[in-house]
Amino acid sequence: MFSDESKDRITKRRVLYYIKLSKEARGKATSLATTDLERENLTKMLRMFDDYLSDSEHFLKNGDFVRAFGAVNYAHAWIDCAVKTGLLDGHGDDRLFTLP
């Protein structure tokens, strides 16, 4: 995947890859929420995803690759958590999600 880069360096290319992957996950996952409480909790989780992804893009734009990488990982964790807890359907995609 990143054969031309050291595995112990955070690069713009690496951050962009994970932003793209997270956006793909956000687009693929669909709601399984059936109750008002589940919908409310899912809305909060997706908002956290969106906010952290926005933070990642902001940090990347400013050349802060470390914070950009951290933020995109937090973003993806929120989506992954929603799939893992059954609020989102990951459609069997174990590349994008940690499936239940």
N, C-alpha and C positions, 0 to 999 in steps of 0.2 A: 504494500500500500504506500509506504513512504520510504522506499529503499534508498532514495538519494538523501535522506535526512537521518540525523542521529535520533535514536529513540529516546534520548534524554533531553531533547530540546523542544520547546514550544515555538512553532513557527506560524506565520500567517497562514500558510497553506494548510497546516494541520487544524488550526482553529476554523478556517473556512469549511473544511471537510466535515467537522463535527456540527457546525451550524447547519449545513445542508442536510446531514443525517437527521438532526433533531427536527428540522422543518418537515422532512419526509415523514417522520414518525407522527408529528402533529397532524399532518394531512391524512394519514392512513387510519388512525385510531378513531373509532366511533363510539358514541355514548351507549352505555348499558344501564344508565341510571333510570330508576323507575319511580322512586319516591321523591318528594320535595326535598328531603334532607340529602339524599344522594345527589340530586341535581345541584343543590347549593354547594355541597362539598366538591363536586366535580368542577363547578364554575370557579371556585377558589383555587383548585389545583391548576386549572388551565390558565388562570390569571397569573399565577406564580410562574408557570412555564413562559408565558408571553413576556412578563416583566424581566425574568432572568435572561431570556433570549435577546431582548432589546438591550439589556445591560451589556451582554456579550458583544453585540454589534457595535455599541458605543465604545467600549474599551478597545475593540479591534481597530476601529476608525482612528482612535487616538494613539495607536501603536503599543498599547499595553496588552501584549499577548498573554501574559500570565493571568491577569484578571479576566480577560476574554475567555480563556480556556476554562477557568474555574466557573465562570457564570454559565457557559454553555453546558457544562456538566451538571450544574444544579438544575438548569432548565430541563434537561433530558431526564433527570431523576424524578421530577414531578410527573412527567408523562408516564414514565415507567411505573411509578407508584400507582397511578390511576389504573393502569392495565393490571398490575399485580393484585390490586385489591378488588378488581371486578367492576370498577366504575367506567372503564373504557374497554372496548374490544380491540385487541391487537391483531386480530384476524390470523392468528397462528404464525406471525412473523417473528421468529426468534433472532433475526438479525437486528431488528429495531427495538425489540422489547425483551424484558425478562418475563417470560410467560408464567402464568399461575401453575 
